[in-house]
Structures are given as structure tokens and as C-alpha cells.
């Protein structure tokens, strides 16, 4: 089974328990510049593309964790987008000489906070999905 097939299988297992069964979720394999995976969503259309870069995955990477993290973005997308819009609006209200440095700083802080929240919620989802038997727990290394 390819990595992309495994990713699709994980998505199929977690869709309904996470309330994503109405979403159109497409998984693709694609080279990514700065990440192992990412997602591009249009929540208003319940549509998302999850991109995976197999060449960036390390031996032992937990694909379940990676996929759950990406679909968790669907639950944090709206607040993340609002925070980006507010950061841009705040930057626009400052003198032009400070505008772009402030925008860059604020957007990076928003990105970091969004990733942190998505990671924390994703870990909670993963734990619950494993306890419920939806996903298998990974074998212990030792």
C-alpha cells in the first residue's frame, strides 16, 4: 500500500467520527517546500485538499497523527482566518513605515498560535479515536 493510499484509508476511517462526513476530502501526493503535509480548505463549500510530500516523511513518522492534524485544521480554519484578517486590519491602521514589519510579525504570531492550537486539539482527537478503536495504536518501540 502506498503512503497516499494509507492516508486515504485513515481519512475514510476518521471522517464520520470527527463529523466530516459531508466534506469533500481529496488527498494528493505533491512536493512541498516547507512541510511534510498541508491542507487547502474552502469551509464554505465543505471542500479540502490534503497534500502529502512522501519524500519529506521520516521513518517512523506517525501518518495517523499527520492526517488527524491536517483535518483538525478544518475545525480551526474559521478562527485562524479571522485572526489573519484582524492582523492585516491592525497593520493597515499603522503608519506606512511600520505597516509591513508589523503585518509580518502579527501574521507569524497568528500562524504559530493556529498551529499550536491545531496540534493540541489534533492530539486530543487522535487519543480519542484510538481509545474508541477507530484507529489502531502504533506499536511500542523498544
Buried (B, 14 or more C-beta within 10 A) or exposed (E): EEBBEBBBBBBEBBBEBBEBEEBEBBBEEEEEEEEBBBBEBEBEEBEBBBBBBBEBBEEEEEBBBBBBBBBBBBBBBEEBBEBBEEBBEEBEEEEEEEBEEBBEEBBEEBBEBBBEBBBEBBBEBBEBBBEEEBBEEEEEEE
